[in-house]
Amino acid sequence: MRILITNDDGINAPGLRILSEIADTIAGRDGEVWTVAPAFEQSGVGHCISYSRPTMMAELGPRRFALEGSPADCVLVGLHDVMKDGPPDLVLSGVNRGNNAGQNTLYSGTIGAAMEAALQGIPAIALSQFYGPRNVGLDQPFEAAAAHGAEVINRILAADEGSHAPYRLFYNVNFPPVPADEVTGMAVVAQGFRPTSRFVAEPSVAPNGRRFHWIRGGKQDEATGPDTDVTANLEGRISITPMRADLTAHDALASLEGSFA
């Protein structure tokens, strides 16, 4: 199997090293793992692409490239340049430092890379490691992802039916904030919503009098209801959420159409 990996934390992020090990296991002895990842951290850029400016790429080693662009840019460059003579069978994005569950999903460059791969017709999985008091102090905070990542990916690939829809499925996986031996299982769940936890803009004034703003996130340990990603993670389970790039609110089509009849 030929696998393209990327992330949004940057080419030197520890989570990318974990993902490379996971991808090596999935690819097998006769497979190949290619890396095209952002040269610098790109957290929070979502599905952004560098449509209005070029991006520079550097080859760092065999099948390893750094791009001055977003995670979605990395997927595009990987598919249409780096691996143009033999496209990947799978795109993996992550392992993100921190969860991409609940509303975080909408801002995530990790998710944006998987979404772009799916739009290009390639199976894709985004992987993120939830941080919390039970794993943040470990020698390897990504322990749960490292121990269980390959199994989760193989099970998703065995069940994947995303190629049958115009908007191909991609998958969002979050590993719980616990040591590997405390993971209690896997759960296929919906994206949740943290009702009181939102991103906010916090103003500050520099010594020279100029006004700046910091974007701050909210509480991450707020459950999101039954059968949803954050709740599953806080209960020690790995969450798997199938997703599509189709943003249509299908449940609202009929009632809205009635208003315009």
C-alpha positions in Angstrom: 0.0 0.0 0.0 1.1 3.5 -0.8 0.3 6.0 1.9 0.6 9.8 2.0 0.8 11.4 5.5 0.5 15.0 6.6 -0.6 17.0 9.6 -1.2 20.6 10.7 1.3 20.8 13.6 4.3 20.9 11.2 6.9 18.6 9.7 8.8 18.3 13.0 5.8 17.6 15.2 6.0 14.5 17.5 2.5 13.4 16.4 3.8 13.1 12.8 6.5 10.7 13.9 3.9 8.6 15.6 1.7 8.7 12.4 4.7 7.6 10.3 5.2 4.6 12.5 1.5 3.7 12.2 1.6 4.2 8.5 4.6 1.9 8.2 2.6 -0.8 9.9 -0.4 -0.3 7.6 1.7 -0.1 4.4 3.6 -3.3 5.1 7.0 -4.4 4.0 6.3 -3.9 0.3 4.5 -0.5 0.8 5.6 3.1 0.8 5.0 6.0 3.1 5.4 9.5 1.7 5.3 12.6 3.8 4.2 16.1 2.7 3.7 18.3 5.7 3.6 22.0 6.5 7.0 23.5 7.1 5.5 25.5 10.0 2.5 24.9 12.3 -0.8 25.4 10.6 -3.2 24.6 13.4 -6.7 26.2 13.0 -6.5 26.8 9.3 -9.3 24.3 8.5 -9.7 23.5 4.8 -7.7 26.6 3.7 -5.8 26.4 0.4 -3.2 28.8 -0.9 -5.3 29.8 -3.9 -3.9 33.3 -4.3 -0.2 32.7 -3.8 2.4 30.0 -4.6 3.9 27.7 -2.0 7.6 26.6 -1.8 8.5 23.0 -1.2 11.8 21.5 0.2 12.8 17.9 0.0 14.2 16.9 3.4 14.9 13.3 2.6 13.7 10.2 0.8 9.9 10.5 0.4 9.9 13.4 2.9 8.9 17.0 1.9 8.1 20.2 3.7 5.7 22.7 2.2 5.2 26.3 3.1 1.4 25.9 2.9 -1.7 24.5 4.6 -2.4 20.8 5.2 -4.9 20.8 2.3 -2.1 22.3 0.2 0.1 19.4 1.2 -2.5 16.9 0.0 -2.8 18.7 -3.3 0.9 18.8 -3.8 1.3 15.2 -2.7 -1.3 14.0 -5.2 -0.5 16.2 -8.1 3.3 16.6 -7.9 5.2 14.4 -5.4 3.2 11.2 -6.1 1.8 12.1 -9.5 3.2 8.9 -11.1 1.6 6.7 -8.6 -1.1 8.1 -6.4 -1.6 7.0 -2.8 -4.1 4.3 -1.8 -4.7 6.2 1.5 -4.1 9.6 3.1 -3.6 9.9 6.8 -3.5 13.2 8.7 -2.2 13.7 12.2 -1.6 12.6 14.8 -2.8 16.0 16.0 -1.7 17.3 19.4 -5.1 17.8 21.0 -8.6 16.7 20.2 -10.5 17.4 17.0 -13.9 16.5 18.4 -17.0 18.6 18.7 -16.7 22.1 17.2 -13.0 21.8 17.0 -13.6 19.7 13.9 -14.7 22.7 11.9 -11.4 24.7 12.5 -9.0 21.8 12.2 -6.3 21.7 9.6 -5.9 18.0 10.4 -9.5 17.5 9.3 -9.0 19.9 6.3 -6.3 17.6 4.9 -8.5 14.5 5.1 -11.4 16.4 3.6 -9.3 17.5 0.6 -8.1 13.9 0.1 -11.7 12.8 0.1 -12.7 15.5 -2.4 -9.9 14.1 -4.6 -11.3 10.6 -4.4 -8.8 9.2 -2.0 -9.7 7.3 1.2 -8.7 9.5 4.1 -8.5 9.4 7.9 -7.7 12.2 10.3 -6.3 11.2 13.7 -6.0 13.3 16.9 -4.8 12.6 20.4 -7.0 14.1 23.1 -4.9 15.7 25.9 -6.0 15.6 29.6 -4.6 15.2 33.1 -4.3 11.4 32.7 -2.0 11.5 29.7 -0.4 14.9 29.4 2.4 14.1 31.8 3.3 10.7 30.3 6.7 10.2 28.7 4.7 9.6 25.5 1.4 11.6 25.6 0.5 10.0 22.2 0.6 6.5 23.8 -3.0 5.7 23.1 -2.7 6.7 19.4 0.5 4.8 19.0 -0.8 1.6 20.5 -4.3 1.5 18.9 -3.9 3.6 15.7 -3.1 0.8 13.2 -6.0 -1.4 14.4 -8.5 1.5 14.1 -7.3 2.3 10.6 -7.4 -1.3 9.4 -11.0 -1.7 10.8 -12.1 1.5 9.1 -10.6 0.5 5.8 -12.3 -2.9 6.0 -15.7 -1.2 6.4 -15.2 1.8 4.2 -18.0 2.4 1.6 -17.2 6.1 0.9 -16.5 5.7 -2.8 -20.1 5.1 -3.6 -21.3 8.7 -2.9 -20.5 11.9 -4.9 -18.9 13.3 -1.7 -16.6 10.6 -0.5 -16.6 9.7 3.1 -13.6 10.5 5.3 -13.1 9.6 8.9 -12.3 11.5 12.0 -10.6 9.5 14.8 -9.9 10.8 18.3 -8.0 8.9 20.9 -9.0 9.4 24.5 -6.9 11.3 27.1 -5.8 8.2 28.9 -2.8 5.9 28.8 -2.9 3.1 26.2 -3.9 0.4 28.7 -6.8 2.4 29.9 -8.6 2.7 26.6 -11.9 1.0 27.1 -12.9 0.4 23.5 -14.0 2.0 20.2 -17.2 3.8 19.4 -18.7 4.9 16.1 -20.4 8.2 17.1 -21.6 11.5 15.7 -19.8 14.8 16.0 -20.8 16.5 19.2 -21.4 20.1 20.3 -19.9 21.7 23.4 -22.8 24.0 24.4 -20.9 26.5 26.5 -17.3 26.1 25.1 -16.5 28.4 22.2 -13.5 30.1 20.7 -13.2 33.8 21.7 -11.1 36.8 20.8 -9.2 38.2 23.8 -7.9 41.8 23.2 -4.5 42.9 24.5 -2.4 46.1 24.1 1.3 46.0 23.3 3.8 48.3 25.0 3.8 50.5 21.9 0.1 51.0 22.2 -1.0 48.8 19.3 -4.0 46.6 19.9 -3.8 42.9 19.2 -6.1 39.9 19.8 -5.4 36.4 20.9 -7.8 33.6 19.8 -8.5 31.4 22.8 -10.3 28.1 23.0 -12.8 27.0 25.6 -13.0 24.1 28.0 -12.2 20.7 26.4 -13.6 18.5 29.1 -17.2 19.3 28.5 -19.2 16.3 27.4 -21.3 16.6 24.3 -24.2 14.2 24.9 -24.7 10.5 24.4 -23.3 8.8 21.3 -21.0 11.7 20.4 -17.3 12.1 20.0 -16.2 14.1 23.1 -18.3 12.1 25.5 -16.9 8.8 24.1 -13.3 10.2 24.5 -14.0 11.4 28.1 -15.2 7.9 28.8 -12.0 6.4 27.6 -13.1 5.2 24.2 -11.7 5.9 20.8 -14.2 7.8 18.7 -14.7 7.2 15.0 -16.9 9.6 13.1 -17.7 9.3 9.4 -17.9 12.6 7.6 -18.6 14.2 4.3 -17.7 17.6 2.8 -21.4 18.2 1.8 -22.5 21.0 4.1 -26.2 20.8 3.1 -28.6 20.6 6.0 -30.7 17.9 4.4 -33.2 17.8 7.3 -34.1 21.4 6.6 -34.6 21.2 2.8 -38.3 20.2 2.8 -39.5 22.8 5.4 -37.5 25.6 3.7 -38.7 24.6 0.3 -42.3 25.0 1.6 -41.6 28.6 2.6 -40.6 29.4 -1.0 -43.4 27.4 -2.7 
